[in-house]
Amino acid sequence: MHLSELTHPNQLHGLSIHQLEQIARQIREKHLQTVAATGGHLGPGLGVVELTIGLYQTLDLDRDKVIWDVGHQAYPHKMLTGRYNNFHTLRQKNGIAGYLKRCESKFDHFGAGHASTSISAALGMALARDMKGENFKVVAVIGDGALTGGMALEAINHAGHLPKTNLLVVLNDNEMSISPNVGAIPRYLNKIRLSEPVQFITDNLEEQFKNIPFVGETFTPDMQRLKEGMKRLAVPKVGAVFEELGFTYIGPVDGHNLEELISTFQQAHKIQGPVLVHVATVKGKGYALAEKDQVGYHAQSPFNLATGKPIPSSKPKPPTYSKVFAETLIKLAEENPNIVAITAAMATGTGLDKFQAKLPKQYIDVGIAEQHAVTLAAGLACEGMRPLAAIYSTFLQRAYDQVIHDVCIQKLPVFFCMDRAGIVGADGPTHQGMYDIAYLRCIPNIVLMAPKDEAELQRMLVTGVNYTEGPIAMRYPRGNGVGVPLMEEGWEPLEIGKGEILRHGDDVLLVAYGSMVYPALQAAEILHEHSIEATVVNARFAKPLDTELILPLAKQTGRVVTLEEGCLIGGFGSAVAEALLDNGILVPVMRIGVPDILVEHAEPAESMADLGLTPPQIAERIRLGICAELSVVS
């Protein structure tokens, strides 16, 4: 069978091991070809090809439910569930999503983009099944990296207390999340993999059987089952923690041996109560370059499949905000040993891998545990350190209570650096950094700022490190800067709550925040061609807002437009409108930003155009608004 003919995972039933191995090869080939062309997550999916096939061979996917954690590892799942022929559209506008979406396929039983959610969702489905008197299997597939997340451990704690609730958790253990895992849990899993009983059985038993007369080189399925049974006899020693938590533990199982996987899953389905099958896989399996560099090939932009090297850009690009952030922070931390950089398993994404290489004693990776990262930073701040938590905008949402309860209420000087703020492109709704302005602006005691370019990011880093009166947060976008010269010295901190005028005009006031400052300037130039003169303000701070600058200019021009790359509801434009209203300045206001919709996966430029956020679109909206005296509020 060719994978293009497979439209339903139940078509795997009855296929021989040889046929399943052929399908595994086809999945890897399509996976590599597609990601090389479009970009996307490479290593995770390559590592779970056999795991996915083996699991689906033992399930009836018309009834049974499989909940995949995160979605990085679900590319083979997508190909086995009717999306092979469209897989070339991966992460492209109107194409196959890079993560799991219930609206994309009936086989995406639970949407996922953030880590550590699968066991909780699966347990909820299993409990609903039992309450309704139904009968189907529920499986959660979670990586060892995601297992470091507190939510996964909370779910295991709950599930282990329910001995009559059938639930299968498949632990995909490749010793990695995006970067190498940290903490006691990965160390324990490694101890299981390398334990003497398991290693002895795995390495020696098969050879011993082959030395038995009349057996020779033949190792039958019955002997394979005996081998696995003997491995499970070692559980009291190596799987004790999971057993004590109430799970029946099976493993570790070779995640690239289909026969072993199918046999193990078949046995696991027969066991009453919660079961954990520990599957050892190799991230990037089948692509030698990805196996060798598991961090670098976790995700890739388009690349040459033969060499593994990225396809070069047609023209040089400015450095990324993440790179400028990391290099500037290194310089500041070399001069100040109290600066501590914290990441929640995103060292490479935030640029802190460079910081770790230079200043390992001032670097902390907490694993996939944003809540812990924030409160850890609060504890460091209590003792006079200068903690800087570098966390994506979308991931800081996961630690919202800690931001309020542990940092802002206590007015602790924690510096939040929110990478990927705004539109992130192909990762889609689960990763768009749309909400940080709104969800932080309402909290007392916190300062919010956003740089217009990479040089201003440098100054804001100095500002944040030097600010000791309470928490401060900086948002900055994904991708490359605008190409301004970087500062080599003289990095003076900005005055808190003070913006700057970049352009003068009498007809309309454009107040822009962060990444929308340059589009505002470009829109002002287009308006000039239509004889409309705009004053452009770089707000710099959303909180406190520079009302001393903005209010008189609003009175003077009589028309105000706000621009932000974030949600309009409760966002920067709302802050400006509130300030005007509170001070009795009743002028027309147009707010330009992201309306109350989810922004789907596409190239960032495509999303900006769809949202009307390109300079020509902004200028046209303002021109038409002035014709109607800005009476239409966006």
Secondary structure, 3 states (H helix, E strand, C coil): CCHHHCCCHHHHCCCCHHHHHHHHHHHHHHHHHHHHHHCEECHHHHHCHHHHHHHHHCCCCCCCEEEECCCCCCHHHHHHHHHCCCHHHCCCCCCCCCCECCCCCCCCCCCECCCCCHHHHHHHHHHHHHHCCCCCCEEEEEECCHHHCHHHHHHHHHHCCCCCCCEEEEEEECCECCCECCCHHHHHHHHHHCCHHHHHHHHHHHHHHHCCCCCCCCCCHHHHHHHHHHHHHCHHHHCHHHHHCCCEEEEEEECCCHHHHHHHHHHHHCCCCEEEEEEECCCCCCCHHHHHCCCCCCEECCECCCCCCECCCCCCCCCEHHHHHHHHHHHHHHHCCCEEEEECCCHHHHCHHHHHHHCHHHEEECCCCHHHHHHHHHHHHHCCCEEEEECCHHHHHHHHHHHHHHHHCCCCCCEEEECCCECCCCCCCCCCECCHHHHHHCCCCCEEECCCCHHHHHHHHHHHHHCCCCCEEEECCCCECCCCCCCCCCCCCCCCCCCEEEECCCCEEEEECHHHHHHHHHHHHHHHHCCCCEEEEECCEEECCCHHHHHHHHHHHCCEEEEEEEECCCCHHHHHHHHHHHCCCCCCEEEEEECCCCCCCCCHHHHHHHCCCCHHHHHHHHHHHHHCCCCCCC
